[in-house]
Structure formats: structure tokens, C-alpha cells
Amino acid sequence: MNQINRRTLIKLGAFGLAGGYALSQSNVPAKPTFPEPPVLKTKMLKPGVLEAEVAAAPSQVNIAGRKATLLTYGGSFPGPTLRVREGDRVRLNFINRLTEVTNLHLHGLHVSPTVDDPLAMIDPGQSRLYEFTVPRGSAGTYWYHPHIHKEVAPQLFAGLAGAIVVEGPLDATPGVKEAEEHLLVLKDFALVGSRIAPHNPMDWMNGKEGNLVLVNGALRPMLRAQKSTLRLRLLNASNARYYRLQLEGHPLYLIATDGGFVEKPVELSELLLAPGERAEVLVRLSKEGNFKLQALPYDRGSTGMMGMGGMQNMMSAGPSQLETLLTVVAPSKPRPLPLPASFAPLERLDPAKARVTRRVVFSEDMMASRFFINEKAFDAGRVDFTGRLGDLEVWEIENKGDMDHPFHLHTYPFQVLERNGVAEPFRSWKDVVNLKKDDLVRIAVPLRDFGGLSVYHCHIVEHEDRGMMGTLEVGG
């Protein structure tokens, strides 16, 4: 395969400017009030059976203090949050009011791939019913977004994203139940006038980032806490931007990852969220004052260089700068709650019982802006892996590319066993795991409950659109 080092290609200045679509953040008002995303209306048909409807359509919405035309779910950004409970039967009717084909991916939910079909195509004016049962033990934060191959990146960047919140018995844990809860959908944009900036060739190489780095569509909002303990549900809905999160003067206590609660709170000085990842943290405000939630600089393997003829090539990716996402205002005389001692034990997956070990290798052809898994570009007509329902598998994922790649597996949540030979510090359920250049990550994947055709891919969605995806078919 003809490959070229990514940094070498950048030095050649093969592409033009990527920064011409930027909107100066100094032109928008600072520190609006923190906006909570709207909640999707649901109708209870009978106890435990819910019905809801959501449509994708172009809409004019307010982002960063100005009107812009986005692609939206339910006419808002973020789209309305679907709130359900473990065990609920959900009938979600999705309507496509766009002028292009789309579909809906229920990211992270353990539901049948015949429902959450990554290859479904819903034409303009058509609808599709997504009917599923919310799994027991899945309390946590998930999301929904489009999954039309080759169109995921422009549709997601244009605003098609919304959260799914699953509630369950663990939400009643002392120290969690009494906390003040907020959902933070982290998403960047770039505008040309009042419209979304289109992708340019460099965006398809790097993954597109925007200069407007927003929380629930607001630029650096002010969150005035009413309580001294906050529960923050964090969702990285960006195409390619990483968020290395830190709250001034306060540790973050991780209580949940992609697939729900961990066994006990984990104290962190900072938290990295790759595209597609979610996390839930407790924040204990122990003193009065204003404290910034910041995205610290993060280098995911790209840089800006001087292009041919001395033209400055300002790429859409690179070592990021520090961004203030929001400011938390602590209440007077704060008295934070004690931390929960524990939640529930998590199943320990034994890799010795795995029936098969698979290899997944990420690689790149930077000259062509093409991306591969096991040296193959995605082909919807090809089955890459065939699994057996009920088996435990071990997957070894290696990143031979020049930049970070976040691995995402549909349908089947997994546990990370080790990274570069070092065991994970705590057990958790995941559906996204990030790999830096040369990383080798081993995960345990139980193929439970549902057969059918599913996919796995890089969640820098430009890379997915340009080939970095494979298929998994699970039979009985």
C-alpha cells in the first residue's frame, strides 16, 4: 500500500488554506447563562412503553450568540435529549426532513443491529421506526447521530447530534441522587456567514475542527450552581476534536464511562474525551468563587506548517490551544456531599475464556486521504469478521497511523484489558477507546443477546467516511 508520512505531506503543502472559514470568537458575546438541552417529549402508551418522534431538518438556531442555519434534530442544537429508564420499551419514530439521505445511530446502546442498523438509508420525506428495549444495568449517558457512510462527517459537523440519558437504580445512590445534574454536549463549529463551513481537503485528512468550541451551543457560558455537588454528564459530539478536561481548583470524580457506572468513584486531575466518548463526573465545590472548566492543549498528531510558495497552511487540526468551556459559580458557603463509597460490582471478563483473538490495525495513506483497517477500506458488501453469538472474544487493536484514532464498536460494549502491555487501572464498560500513535490496546468483547451485521470504526468520522470501518456479522 502506498503510504506517506503525514507530517512529510504537510510540509509539501499539498492542500490550501483551511482557516478561511473561521469566525472570530471576539465577535460573539461572552458568558451567557448555561443552557440545558431540551428534553424530547415522550408519550406513555402503557407502563414501561414509551413513544416519541424526532425529525432531522434544516433549522435556524442560535449558536454562540448568533443565528446560524444548521442541520438539527427537533429544530434545536443539541437535539432534544431522550430520557428513558432501564427496562423501558421505546418506540422512536424518526423522520427525515432533510434534502439528503440520512439515518439514526443509537450510539452506545446495547440493542439489536437490525434496529440500530448502521447501513440503513432513509430517503428525504421518509421515516423509520426504531423500537427497542433499554437494557437493564445500562444507566448512563449515550447519544444519537447520523451514520450514512461517506456523509457522517458533514451531517454531524452541521449539527445532527443529541443525547440519550438512561436512568436506573444506581442513580439513587446517596451522593449521586442529591447532586445537581447537568448535561454538557461538547461540540465545535465553523461558520461562513450564517452557514456551516464546508469540508476542505485538509479536513478530510485531519478530521474537521471548528474555532467555535461550544457547550450546548453556547460560548463560554456561566453555570451558577445551586448545590455544592454537581453531577456532570459529558458528551464529546465533535467530529475530531479531543477534550482534555480540567476544572480549576477541583478534582473530577469519575462515576461512569461510555457504558454506565464504574464500581466506585475514581479521582482524576483531568479527563480526556475522544470523539464519541462520554463520561460522568461528580464535582465537589468546596469553596466560593468562579472556576473554569477548561479543555487543556492536546496534540493528536498534527501540526501547521509553511506550505509551498511560503503560504501559511493553517490546518483544522493540530496541537490545540487552551479553551475555556464554561465557568462554574459556586454557591455561598458550599458544603459538598460525601462521595459514594461504591456502586455495583462489574462483571470481570476472563480473556482466557475467549474463543478467538482478532487483530484490528489502523493505517493511513495520507497522500490520498484514505484510511484503512487491516489494509482494507470499508466495503458494505464485505463481511470482515464473523462471530458466534454467546462467545467472548479478545480484540487486539493497533494504531500504525501518525495520529490518534478512537476505536468504536457498535452493539457490543467491551472492557479494556490493557494498553501497551499495562493493565487498565479500573474496570469499566466502553464503546470507544482512544489509541495514540503506536498504541496496542486489548479489549474483551462479549457477543451477547443480538446477532446480525454490525460495524466498528474510527470515530474521527472523516476517517470513517474515508474507509476506516469494518463489518462484524454475528450468527447464532
RAGI-V896868 format. One record per residue. RES is the residue in three letters. SS is DSSP state (h for helix, s for strand, l for the rest). PSI is psi in radians with two decimals (NA if undefined). D_CENTER is the distance of its C-alpha to the mean C-alpha in Angstrom with 1 decimal. Layout:
BEGIN
{{RES,SS,PSI,D_CENTER} {RES,SS,PSI,D_CENTER}}
END
This chain:
BEGIN
{{MET,l,2.30,30.3} {ASN,l,1.88,30.8} {GLN,l,2.73,28.4} {ILE,l,2.50,28.6} {ASN,l,2.33,27.3} {ARG,h,-0.76,24.6} {ARG,h,-0.60,26.2} {THR,h,-0.75,29.5} {LEU,h,-0.70,28.3} {ILE,h,-0.71,27.1} {LYS,h,-0.49,30.6} {LEU,h,-0.24,32.1} {GLY,l,0.78,30.6} {ALA,l,-0.32,29.8} {PHE,l,2.88,27.9} {GLY,l,-2.93,28.6} {LEU,l,2.46,27.2} {ALA,l,-0.08,23.5} {GLY,l,0.04,24.0} {GLY,l,-0.22,26.3} {TYR,l,0.06,23.9} {ALA,l,2.53,23.1} {LEU,l,2.12,23.9} {SER,l,2.24,25.5} {GLN,h,-0.29,23.8} {SER,h,-0.19,27.4} {ASN,h,0.00,28.1} {VAL,l,2.64,26.0} {PRO,l,2.54,27.0} {ALA,l,2.69,25.6} {LYS,l,1.01,24.7} {PRO,l,2.97,24.5} {THR,s,2.44,24.2} {PHE,l,2.16,20.8} {PRO,l,2.25,19.7} {GLU,l,2.39,18.2} {PRO,l,2.61,16.3} {PRO,l,2.79,18.8} {VAL,s,2.34,19.1} {LEU,l,2.29,19.7} {LYS,l,2.32,23.3} {THR,s,2.63,24.1} {LYS,s,2.22,27.6} {MET,s,1.92,28.9} {LEU,s,-0.63,31.1} {LYS,s,2.94,32.4} {PRO,l,2.18,31.3} {GLY,l,0.06,27.9} {VAL,s,2.03,27.5} {LEU,s,2.58,25.3} {GLU,s,2.42,25.2} {ALA,s,2.86,22.9} {GLU,s,2.42,22.5} {VAL,s,2.46,20.0} {ALA,s,2.51,20.7} {ALA,s,2.26,18.9} {ALA,s,2.66,21.3} {PRO,s,2.39,22.0} {SER,s,2.60,22.5} {GLN,s,2.10,23.8} {VAL,s,2.95,21.9} {ASN,s,2.02,22.2} {ILE,s,2.39,19.6} {ALA,l,0.61,20.7} {GLY,l,0.20,24.1} {ARG,s,2.75,24.9} {LYS,s,2.40,24.9} {ALA,s,2.60,22.8} {THR,s,2.03,22.5} {LEU,s,2.96,18.9} {LEU,s,2.25,17.7} {THR,s,2.79,16.8} {TYR,s,2.19,16.5} {GLY,l,0.29,19.6} {GLY,l,0.23,20.7} {SER,s,2.78,18.4} {PHE,l,2.22,15.3} {PRO,l,2.91,13.1} {GLY,s,2.85,14.3} {PRO,s,2.45,16.2} {THR,s,2.19,14.8} {LEU,s,1.97,16.0} {ARG,s,2.13,17.7} {VAL,s,3.05,19.4} {ARG,s,2.68,21.1} {GLU,l,2.33,21.4} {GLY,l,-0.23,23.9} {ASP,l,2.51,23.6} {ARG,s,2.12,24.4} {VAL,s,2.28,22.2} {ARG,s,1.72,23.5} {LEU,s,1.97,21.0} {ASN,s,2.09,22.7} {PHE,s,2.27,20.6} {ILE,s,2.31,22.7} {ASN,s,1.83,22.1} {ARG,l,0.34,24.0} {LEU,l,3.07,22.7} {THR,l,0.25,25.2} {GLU,l,2.85,23.1} {VAL,l,2.49,21.8} {THR,s,-3.09,18.4} {ASN,l,-2.93,17.0} {LEU,l,2.21,14.4} {HIS,s,2.19,11.8} {LEU,s,1.40,11.5} {HIS,s,2.08,8.3} {GLY,l,-0.36,9.5} {LEU,l,2.35,12.9} {HIS,l,1.43,15.9} {VAL,l,2.87,17.8} {SER,l,2.43,20.1} {PRO,l,-0.21,18.9} {THR,l,-0.36,21.9} {VAL,l,-1.05,20.1} {ASP,l,1.23,16.5} {ASP,l,1.94,18.1} {PRO,l,-0.27,15.9} {LEU,l,0.08,19.2} {ALA,l,2.56,20.4} {MET,l,2.07,21.7} {ILE,s,1.97,22.5} {ASP,l,2.79,25.1} {PRO,l,2.35,25.6} {GLY,l,-0.12,27.5} {GLN,l,2.91,26.5} {SER,s,2.90,24.7} {ARG,s,2.39,23.3} {LEU,s,2.16,23.4} {TYR,s,1.82,20.5} {GLU,s,2.19,22.5} {PHE,s,2.84,21.3} {THR,s,2.28,22.1} {VAL,l,2.14,19.6} {PRO,l,2.52,20.1} {ARG,l,2.53,22.2} {GLY,l,0.22,20.7} {SER,l,0.26,17.1} {ALA,l,2.23,17.0} {GLY,s,-2.87,13.6} {THR,s,2.17,10.4} {TYR,s,-3.01,8.6} {TRP,s,2.96,7.7} {TYR,s,2.53,9.5} {HIS,s,2.97,9.5} {PRO,l,2.78,12.2} {HIS,l,0.68,12.9} {ILE,l,2.01,16.3} {HIS,l,2.35,16.9} {LYS,l,-0.13,17.9} {GLU,l,0.02,16.7} {VAL,h,-0.82,12.9} {ALA,h,-0.94,12.7} {PRO,h,-0.60,15.4} {GLN,h,-0.74,14.4} {LEU,h,-0.77,10.8} {PHE,h,-0.53,12.3} {ALA,l,-0.07,15.1} {GLY,l,0.03,13.2} {LEU,l,1.57,12.3} {ALA,s,2.45,9.6} {GLY,s,2.79,10.5} {ALA,s,2.69,10.0} {ILE,s,2.18,11.9} {VAL,s,2.13,13.9} {VAL,s,2.18,16.2} {GLU,s,2.62,19.3} {GLY,l,-3.08,21.7} {PRO,h,-0.57,24.7} {LEU,h,-0.31,22.9} {ASP,h,-0.29,22.0} {ALA,h,0.07,25.8} {THR,l,2.25,26.0} {PRO,l,2.37,28.2} {GLY,l,-0.34,26.4} {VAL,l,-0.82,23.2} {LYS,l,-0.70,25.1} {GLU,l,-0.13,26.9} {ALA,l,2.71,24.0} {GLU,s,2.07,22.9} {GLU,s,2.41,19.4} {HIS,s,2.50,17.0} {LEU,s,2.27,13.6} {LEU,s,1.87,11.8} {VAL,s,1.95,9.3} {LEU,s,2.10,8.9} {LYS,s,2.33,9.5} {ASP,s,2.68,12.3} {PHE,s,2.77,15.1} {ALA,l,2.35,18.3} {LEU,s,2.58,21.3} {VAL,s,1.86,24.7} {GLY,l,-2.08,26.9} {SER,l,0.28,25.2} {ARG,s,2.78,23.0} {ILE,s,2.33,19.8} {ALA,l,2.31,20.8} {PRO,l,2.84,20.9} {HIS,l,2.47,19.6} {ASN,l,3.03,22.3} {PRO,h,-0.66,23.0} {MET,h,-0.58,21.6} {ASP,h,-0.69,18.2} {TRP,h,-0.39,18.2} {MET,h,-0.89,19.1} {ASN,h,-0.50,16.7} {GLY,l,2.31,13.7} {LYS,l,2.30,14.3} {GLU,l,2.63,14.0} {GLY,l,2.78,15.8} {ASN,l,-0.22,18.3} {LEU,s,1.87,17.4} {VAL,s,1.89,14.8} {LEU,s,2.75,14.5} {VAL,s,2.03,13.7} {ASN,l,0.60,13.9} {GLY,l,0.04,15.7} {ALA,s,2.55,18.2} {LEU,l,2.02,19.3} {ARG,l,0.99,20.1} {PRO,s,2.91,21.0} {MET,s,2.06,23.3} {LEU,s,1.90,22.5} {ARG,s,1.80,25.9} {ALA,l,2.35,25.6} {GLN,l,-0.40,28.1} {LYS,l,2.91,27.8} {SER,l,-0.20,27.7} {THR,s,2.17,24.8} {LEU,s,2.48,21.4} {ARG,s,1.98,18.5} {LEU,s,2.11,15.2} {ARG,s,2.04,12.2} {LEU,s,2.24,9.3} {LEU,s,2.14,5.9} {ASN,s,1.74,4.2} {ALA,l,0.28,4.6} {SER,l,2.69,6.7} {ASN,l,-0.80,8.2} {ALA,l,-0.21,9.4} {ARG,l,2.39,9.9} {TYR,l,2.55,9.7} {TYR,s,1.91,10.6} {ARG,s,1.69,13.5} {LEU,s,2.43,14.4} {GLN,s,2.39,18.0} {LEU,s,2.16,20.1} {GLU,l,2.22,23.7} {GLY,l,0.14,26.2} {HIS,s,2.38,24.1} {PRO,l,2.82,22.3} {LEU,s,2.33,19.1} {TYR,s,1.80,19.7} {LEU,s,2.19,16.8} {ILE,s,-0.28,17.4} {ALA,s,2.57,14.3} {THR,s,-2.80,11.5} {ASP,l,-0.79,9.0} {GLY,l,0.22,12.3} {GLY,s,-2.83,14.4} {PHE,s,2.54,17.1} {VAL,s,3.13,18.4} {GLU,s,-0.58,22.2} {LYS,s,2.77,23.0} {PRO,s,2.47,21.6} {VAL,s,2.09,20.7} {GLU,s,2.25,21.8} {LEU,s,2.46,19.8} {SER,l,-0.44,21.0} {GLU,l,2.84,17.6} {LEU,s,2.19,14.0} {LEU,s,2.20,11.7} {LEU,s,2.00,7.9} {ALA,l,2.86,6.8} {PRO,l,2.28,4.3} {GLY,l,-0.34,1.5} {GLU,l,2.67,4.0} {ARG,s,2.76,6.2} {ALA,s,2.70,9.8} {GLU,s,2.36,13.0} {VAL,s,2.65,15.9} {LEU,s,2.43,19.5} {VAL,s,2.17,21.2} {ARG,s,1.80,25.0} {LEU,l,1.86,26.8} {SER,l,-0.06,30.1} {LYS,l,2.74,31.7} {GLU,l,2.72,32.1} {GLY,l,-3.11,30.7} {ASN,s,2.31,27.7} {PHE,s,2.25,24.8} {LYS,s,2.28,22.1} {LEU,s,2.05,18.4} {GLN,s,2.59,17.8} {ALA,s,1.90,15.4} {LEU,s,2.76,17.9} {PRO,l,2.46,18.6} {TYR,l,2.27,16.7} {ASP,l,1.93,18.1} {ARG,l,0.29,15.8} {GLY,l,0.53,19.0} {SER,l,2.86,20.3} {THR,l,2.81,23.0} {GLY,l,2.41,25.2} {MET,s,2.94,28.7} {MET,s,2.20,31.9} {GLY,l,-3.02,32.1} {MET,h,2.52,35.3} {GLY,h,0.28,38.1} {GLY,h,0.11,36.7} {MET,l,2.34,34.0} {GLN,s,2.14,31.1} {ASN,s,1.59,27.9} {MET,l,1.79,25.2} {MET,l,2.81,22.0} {SER,l,-0.09,18.6} {ALA,l,2.96,17.3} {GLY,l,-3.09,19.1} {PRO,l,2.01,19.7} {SER,l,2.76,18.0} {GLN,l,2.86,20.2} {LEU,l,2.31,20.0} {GLU,s,2.30,18.5} {THR,s,2.10,19.4} {LEU,s,-0.77,16.6} {LEU,s,2.94,19.0} {THR,s,2.21,22.3} {VAL,s,2.19,23.0} {VAL,s,2.00,26.7} {ALA,l,2.61,28.1} {PRO,l,2.85,30.7} {SER,l,2.51,34.3} {LYS,l,1.03,35.6} {PRO,l,2.48,32.3} {ARG,l,1.53,32.6} {PRO,l,2.67,29.3} {LEU,l,2.67,29.2} {PRO,l,2.59,29.7} {LEU,l,2.54,26.7} {PRO,l,2.47,26.5} {ALA,l,-0.68,28.2} {SER,l,2.95,26.1} {PHE,l,-1.86,24.2} {ALA,l,2.56,24.8} {PRO,l,2.50,25.4} {LEU,l,2.50,22.8} {GLU,l,2.40,24.2} {ARG,l,1.98,25.1} {LEU,l,2.24,24.6} {ASP,l,1.90,27.5} {PRO,h,-0.38,26.9} {ALA,h,-0.32,30.7} {LYS,h,0.08,30.5} {ALA,l,2.39,28.1} {ARG,l,-0.50,29.9} {VAL,s,2.61,28.3} {THR,s,2.21,26.4} {ARG,s,2.71,24.3} {ARG,s,2.27,23.5} {VAL,s,2.01,20.4} {VAL,s,2.10,21.1} {PHE,s,2.38,19.0} {SER,s,2.96,21.3} {GLU,s,2.60,21.8} {ASP,s,1.64,24.7} {MET,l,-0.53,24.1} {MET,l,-0.63,27.3} {ALA,l,0.00,26.1} {SER,l,0.87,22.4} {ARG,s,2.60,21.8} {PHE,s,2.52,19.6} {PHE,s,2.69,20.6} {ILE,s,2.17,20.2} {ASN,l,0.71,23.6} {GLU,l,0.33,25.1} {LYS,s,2.45,24.3} {ALA,l,2.69,22.4} {PHE,l,2.41,20.8} {ASP,l,1.99,23.6} {ALA,l,-0.37,23.0} {GLY,l,0.03,26.5} {ARG,l,2.39,26.2} {VAL,l,2.11,25.2} {ASP,l,-0.75,24.1} {PHE,s,2.46,24.2} {THR,s,2.10,26.3} {GLY,s,2.98,25.8} {ARG,s,2.21,27.9} {LEU,l,2.30,26.9} {GLY,l,-0.21,27.4} {ASP,l,2.67,27.1} {LEU,s,2.32,25.3} {GLU,s,2.68,24.1} {VAL,s,2.25,23.2} {TRP,s,2.27,21.0} {GLU,s,2.01,21.6} {ILE,s,2.19,18.9} {GLU,s,2.38,20.3} {ASN,s,1.82,19.1} {LYS,l,0.19,22.2} {GLY,l,-3.12,20.7} {ASP,l,-0.11,21.1} {MET,l,2.94,17.6} {ASP,l,2.52,14.5} {HIS,s,2.08,12.7} {PRO,s,2.09,9.6} {PHE,s,2.31,11.0} {HIS,s,2.32,9.4} {LEU,s,2.21,12.2} {HIS,l,2.74,12.6} {THR,l,-0.82,15.1} {TYR,l,1.79,16.1} {PRO,l,2.65,14.5} {PHE,s,2.94,15.9} {GLN,s,2.36,17.3} {VAL,s,2.18,17.3} {LEU,s,-0.87,21.0} {GLU,s,2.79,21.6} {ARG,s,2.10,20.6} {ASN,l,0.71,23.4} {GLY,l,-0.04,25.9} {VAL,s,2.25,24.9} {ALA,s,2.56,23.9} {GLU,l,2.49,20.8} {PRO,l,-0.40,22.0} {PHE,l,2.77,20.9} {ARG,l,2.48,19.9} {SER,l,2.81,16.7} {TRP,l,2.34,14.8} {LYS,s,2.79,11.6} {ASP,l,-0.10,9.7} {VAL,s,2.34,8.0} {VAL,s,2.30,10.6} {ASN,s,2.50,11.2} {LEU,s,2.13,14.6} {LYS,l,2.96,16.8} {LYS,l,2.29,19.8} {ASP,l,0.07,22.2} {ASP,l,2.57,20.1} {LEU,s,2.01,21.1} {VAL,s,2.34,19.0} {ARG,s,2.29,20.5} {ILE,s,2.68,18.8} {ALA,s,2.19,20.6} {VAL,s,1.88,19.6} {PRO,s,2.13,21.7} {LEU,l,1.48,22.2} {ARG,l,2.63,23.1} {ASP,l,-0.72,24.1} {PHE,l,2.31,23.1} {GLY,l,3.09,24.4} {GLY,s,-3.02,23.6} {LEU,s,2.12,21.7} {SER,s,3.14,18.0} {VAL,s,2.85,15.9} {TYR,s,2.58,14.1} {HIS,s,2.96,12.7} {CYS,s,2.38,11.2} {HIS,l,0.18,7.6} {ILE,l,1.79,9.3} {VAL,h,-0.39,10.2} {GLU,h,-0.68,13.6} {HIS,h,-0.68,14.4} {GLU,h,-0.84,13.6} {ASP,h,-0.53,15.8} {ARG,l,0.33,18.4} {GLY,l,-0.22,18.9} {MET,l,1.17,16.6} {MET,s,2.60,16.2} {GLY,s,2.97,18.6} {THR,s,2.54,19.9} {LEU,s,2.11,20.8} {GLU,s,2.14,23.6} {VAL,s,2.16,24.6} {GLY,s,2.93,28.2} {GLY,l,NA,30.4}}
END
